[in-house]
Amino acid sequence: MAGVRSRGLWRWAVVVSAAVLVLGVPVVVTAVTEPTGTVEATGLRERVVRSADVPYQGVSVVQGALPLPELPKLEDVSRLLTGVTTVRSWYRSPDRWRFDVVSTAGERDTYRTPDGEFVWDYGADQVTRLVGTAPVRLPRAGDLLPPDLARRLLATASGDVVTALDARSVAGRRADGLRLVPADPATTIGQVDVWADSGTGVPLRVEVTPRGAARPILVTAFDRFTPGPPDDGVLVPDVGRSSGYAVVEAPDIAGALGFLGGDPPQTSLAGRPLREADGAGVRGVGVYGTGLSSFVALPVPRDVGAQAADAGAKAGGGDVTVPNGRIVSLSVSPLSVVIARSAVARRWYLLVGMVDTSVLRTAATELIALPRRGR
């Protein structure tokens, strides 16, 4: 029984890592351009970032190839990041949209309306209203639609290299391309390629490739795309009188892991400055570094840390005893996870991100050397 529980806790650690990839917590990618193609690449990036107000509708295919372990009770996340998912979407504005996922298990439609967020499960004939906004939630299909993912990864700043790519046809439309190459050699991401509709600037295809890999590990692209606002009726749940109705709190990873919160994050770890304290609204979470080399560090309850570390070691992760505690590291390319125990402060930490495990191990070594703080 203990083994089953520990494996479940380690799965949650990996899902946190997946959330870092998909949701960014938040990811801020810095970007400058090389001398060649400067105007074209810069202009396209700016059009992509500004495209959040451009309405559209279409059908996308998300292909994930992350080598994640099985995720019992998290089948939706597992399928999304390891398989092929078809998503229908209707988008009017950042606060008015809908996306549907149709699979062999049924159909689930997610709506964002002025009254909040709703999910309709066709098989159960049930509408669920989500109350509140989870600070850190599980990845879902809408996060991997080409426009959402591209805008998140091309958030404006300065530092990484962006160059122009040859145009190509996506969903029967001309799409101009650009490539972002992270400058930090410690990141496990080699490049992000984006092709955006020439007419509207809406991203139509995104490919994320790990460093040193020959093929993308995540590809999301429109099969059909039509610019322009969708009809009002399609953006409102069509609920029959026989449909069930429920109201629930928005789910979040913090609650699932049982985070207790903690002391304020350190001002820097592994030579990377603290970018955000209490990241994603969760007390004690620190987001360090910039761009795709960002990582997250947070304290976790003792039982969660101990069992997750044991499960990670059994899964083939590195397990070393150091003067101040224990460090267990696991790489699920392009994601890295480290669990660390501090014998000094008698605390456990979880570190996740798209950086080399050596960076997380260095950060963990610094954390576990900290003295125990008074209550």
C-alpha positions in Angstrom: 0.0 0.0 0.0 2.8 2.4 0.9 4.5 1.6 -2.5 1.3 2.5 -4.4 1.0 5.7 -2.5 4.6 6.7 -3.1 4.3 6.1 -6.8 1.3 8.3 -6.8 3.1 11.1 -5.1 6.0 10.9 -7.6 3.5 11.1 -10.4 2.2 14.3 -8.9 5.8 15.7 -8.9 6.0 14.9 -12.6 2.7 16.5 -13.3 3.9 19.7 -11.6 6.8 19.7 -14.0 4.4 19.3 -16.9 2.4 22.3 -15.6 5.6 24.3 -15.7 6.0 23.4 -19.4 2.4 24.0 -20.4 1.3 26.8 -18.1 4.6 28.6 -17.4 3.8 29.4 -13.8 4.2 31.8 -15.5 6.9 31.2 -18.3 8.4 34.4 -19.6 10.5 33.9 -22.6 13.0 36.7 -23.4 13.6 37.5 -27.0 15.8 39.6 -29.3 16.7 39.1 -32.9 19.8 38.3 -34.9 21.0 40.9 -37.5 19.6 38.9 -40.4 15.8 39.0 -40.7 15.5 41.4 -37.8 12.5 43.4 -39.0 10.6 40.3 -40.2 11.2 38.3 -37.0 10.6 41.2 -34.6 7.4 42.2 -36.4 6.0 38.7 -36.5 6.7 38.2 -32.8 5.0 41.4 -31.9 1.9 40.4 -34.0 1.8 37.1 -32.3 1.9 38.6 -28.8 -0.8 41.1 -29.8 -3.1 38.5 -31.3 -5.0 37.8 -28.1 -7.8 40.1 -29.3 -8.2 38.4 -32.7 -11.3 36.1 -32.9 -11.2 32.8 -34.7 -12.6 29.3 -34.8 -11.1 26.0 -35.9 -9.9 22.5 -35.2 -6.5 21.7 -33.9 -4.5 18.5 -33.4 -2.1 18.3 -30.4 0.6 15.7 -30.5 2.6 15.1 -27.3 5.5 12.8 -27.0 6.7 13.4 -23.5 8.0 10.2 -22.0 5.9 10.5 -18.9 5.0 7.5 -16.7 1.4 6.2 -16.5 -0.8 8.6 -14.6 -3.8 6.7 -13.0 -6.7 9.0 -12.2 -5.0 11.6 -14.4 -5.8 10.1 -17.8 -6.7 13.4 -19.4 -3.3 14.9 -18.6 -1.5 11.7 -19.6 -3.3 11.5 -23.0 -2.7 15.2 -23.6 1.1 15.1 -23.1 1.8 11.7 -24.5 -0.7 11.1 -27.3 -2.8 12.8 -30.0 -5.7 15.0 -29.0 -8.2 16.7 -31.4 -9.6 20.0 -30.1 -12.4 22.1 -31.6 -12.2 25.8 -30.5 -14.2 29.0 -30.8 -12.5 32.2 -29.6 -13.9 35.7 -29.3 -11.7 37.3 -26.6 -9.5 36.3 -23.6 -12.6 36.1 -21.4 -15.1 34.6 -24.0 -14.2 31.3 -25.6 -14.9 27.6 -25.8 -13.0 24.4 -26.6 -14.2 20.8 -27.0 -12.3 17.6 -26.7 -13.8 14.5 -28.3 -12.3 11.1 -27.5 -13.3 7.5 -27.2 -14.2 8.3 -23.6 -16.8 10.9 -24.7 -16.9 14.6 -25.1 -16.0 17.4 -22.7 -16.7 21.1 -23.6 -15.2 23.9 -21.7 -16.7 27.4 -21.8 -15.5 30.8 -20.6 -18.4 33.3 -20.3 -19.1 36.5 -18.4 -20.7 34.3 -15.7 -17.6 32.2 -15.2 -16.2 28.9 -16.5 -18.3 25.9 -17.3 -17.5 22.3 -18.2 -20.1 20.1 -20.0 -19.6 16.3 -19.9 -21.6 14.8 -22.7 -21.4 11.2 -21.4 -22.6 12.1 -17.9 -25.0 14.8 -19.3 -23.7 17.1 -16.6 -22.7 20.8 -16.5 -20.2 21.8 -13.8 -19.5 25.4 -12.9 -16.0 26.1 -11.7 -15.8 28.6 -8.9 -12.6 30.6 -8.4 -9.3 30.5 -10.2 -6.8 27.9 -9.2 -3.3 29.5 -8.7 -1.7 26.4 -10.2 -3.9 23.9 -12.1 -3.4 20.9 -14.2 -2.7 21.3 -17.9 -5.7 21.0 -20.2 -6.2 20.9 -24.0 -7.0 24.6 -24.3 -3.5 25.5 -22.9 -2.0 23.7 -25.9 -4.0 25.4 -28.7 -1.4 27.0 -31.0 -2.4 30.7 -30.2 -2.3 30.2 -26.4 0.9 28.3 -26.3 2.7 30.5 -28.8 1.7 33.7 -27.0 2.9 32.3 -23.7 6.3 31.3 -25.1 6.8 34.5 -27.0 6.0 36.9 -24.1 8.1 40.0 -24.8 11.4 40.8 -23.0 15.0 40.6 -24.1 17.7 37.9 -24.1 17.0 34.9 -26.3 17.4 34.7 -30.1 14.5 34.9 -32.5 15.0 34.4 -36.3 12.7 34.2 -39.3 11.7 30.8 -40.8 10.4 30.1 -44.3 6.6 30.5 -44.7 4.5 27.4 -45.0 0.9 26.4 -45.5 -1.0 25.5 -42.4 -4.8 24.7 -42.5 -4.8 25.9 -46.1 -3.5 29.4 -45.1 -0.1 31.1 -45.6 1.8 31.1 -42.3 4.9 33.1 -41.6 7.5 31.5 -39.3 10.0 32.3 -36.6 12.3 30.3 -34.3 13.2 31.0 -30.7 16.5 29.6 -29.5 17.1 29.9 -25.7 20.4 31.6 -24.9 20.9 29.8 -21.6 22.8 26.5 -22.2 21.3 25.0 -19.1 17.8 24.8 -20.5 16.6 21.5 -21.9 14.6 23.2 -24.7 16.6 23.5 -27.9 14.1 25.6 -29.9 10.5 26.7 -30.3 9.2 27.2 -33.8 6.0 29.2 -34.5 4.1 29.8 -37.7 1.4 32.5 -37.6 -1.4 33.3 -40.0 -0.1 36.0 -42.4 -3.4 37.9 -42.4 -4.2 38.0 -38.7 -1.1 37.1 -36.8 -2.8 34.3 -35.0 -0.4 31.4 -34.4 -1.4 28.3 -36.4 1.4 25.9 -35.6 3.9 25.5 -32.7 6.7 22.9 -32.3 8.8 22.5 -29.2 12.0 20.6 -29.5 14.3 19.5 -26.7 18.0 20.4 -26.8 19.9 17.8 -28.9 16.7 16.1 -30.2 16.0 15.6 -33.9 12.2 15.8 -33.6 9.8 18.0 -31.6 8.4 16.6 -28.4 5.3 18.7 -28.7 3.5 19.8 -31.9 0.2 21.6 -32.0 -1.4 22.9 -35.2 -4.7 23.8 -36.8 -6.2 21.4 -39.3 -9.0 23.9 -40.0 -8.9 27.7 -39.2 -11.4 30.5 -39.9 -10.7 34.0 -38.8 -13.6 36.1 -37.4 -15.9 35.9 -34.4 -17.9 32.8 -33.7 -21.7 33.0 -33.3 -22.9 34.0 -29.8 -24.9 30.7 -29.5 -21.9 28.5 -29.7 -20.2 30.2 -26.7 -23.0 29.4 -24.3 -23.6 25.8 -22.9 -26.7 24.3 -24.5 -28.0 22.6 -21.5 -31.2 20.6 -21.6 -33.6 20.4 -18.7 -32.6 16.9 -17.9 -28.9 17.8 -17.6 -27.3 17.6 -14.1 -25.7 20.7 -12.6 -22.9 21.0 -10.1 -20.8 23.8 -8.6 -17.2 22.9 -7.5 -14.0 24.7 -6.5 -11.4 25.0 -9.3 -9.0 22.1 -8.9 -5.3 22.9 -8.3 -2.0 21.1 -7.9 -1.2 22.8 -4.7 -4.2 21.3 -3.0 -3.5 17.9 -4.5 0.0 17.8 -3.1 -1.0 19.2 0.2 1.3 22.2 0.2 1.5 23.7 3.7 3.1 26.9 2.6 6.4 28.0 4.0 9.0 30.7 4.7 9.6 33.4 2.0 11.7 32.0 -0.9 15.5 32.7 -1.1 16.5 35.7 -3.1 18.6 33.5 -5.5 19.3 29.8 -6.1 22.0 28.3 -8.4 23.1 31.7 -9.4 19.6 32.6 -10.7 17.7 35.5 -9.1 14.2 35.1 -7.6 11.8 36.3 -10.3 8.6 35.8 -8.4 7.9 35.1 -4.7 4.8 33.1 -3.8 4.7 32.1 -7.5 1.3 31.5 -9.0 -0.3 32.6 -5.7 1.0 29.7 -3.7 2.7 30.7 -0.4 6.4 29.7 -0.3 6.8 29.0 -4.0 9.8 30.7 -5.7 10.2 31.1 -9.4 13.9 31.5 -10.4 15.6 32.6 -13.6 14.1 33.8 -16.9 12.6 32.3 -20.0 12.7 28.6 -20.7 15.4 28.1 -18.1 13.1 29.1 -15.3 12.5 26.7 -12.5 10.3 26.4 -9.4 11.3 25.6 -5.9 8.9 25.0 -3.0 8.7 23.3 0.4 6.5 20.2 0.7 5.2 18.3 3.7 7.5 15.7 5.2 5.5 12.6 4.3 5.0 13.8 0.7 8.7 14.6 0.3 9.9 11.3 1.8 7.6 9.1 -0.2 8.1 11.0 -3.4 11.9 10.7 -3.0 11.7 7.0 -2.5 9.5 6.5 -5.5 11.8 8.7 -7.6 14.8 6.6 -6.6 12.9 3.4 -7.5 12.0 4.9 -10.9 15.7 5.1 -11.7 16.5 8.6 -10.5 19.8 9.6 -9.0 19.8 9.2 -5.2 22.7 10.7 -3.2 23.3 11.4 0.4 25.0 14.7 1.0 26.4 16.2 4.2 23.2 18.2 4.9 20.6 15.7 3.7 19.5 13.7 0.6 18.9 14.7 -3.0 16.9 12.6 -5.5 16.8 13.7 -9.2 15.0 12.5 -12.2 14.9 13.6 -15.8 11.9 13.1 -18.0 13.2 15.1 -21.1 12.7 18.0 -21.4 11.5 18.1 -17.7 13.7 17.8 -14.6 12.5 17.0 -11.1 14.5 17.1 -7.8 13.3 16.1 -4.3 15.6 17.2 -1.5 15.7 16.6 2.3 17.4 19.0 4.7 18.8 17.3 7.8 19.6 20.7 9.1 16.1 22.3 8.9 14.2 19.0 8.8 12.4 20.1 5.7 11.7 18.7 2.2 11.8 20.6 -1.1 10.5 20.0 -4.6 12.3 21.7 -7.5 10.9 21.4 -11.1 11.7 23.0 -14.4 13.0 22.7 -18.0 16.7 23.0 -17.0 19.4 20.4 -16.6 19.2 18.4 -13.4 22.6 19.8 -12.4 21.1 23.2 -12.0 18.3 21.9 -9.7 20.8 19.8 -7.7 22.9 22.9 -7.1 19.8 24.8 -6.0 18.8 21.9 -3.8 22.2 21.8 -2.2 21.8 25.5 -1.3 18.3 25.0 0.1 19.2 22.1 2.4 22.2 23.9 3.9 19.9 26.7 5.3 19.5 26.7 9.0 16.2 25.9 10.7 14.1 29.0 11.2 12.3 29.7 14.4 8.6 29.2 14.8 
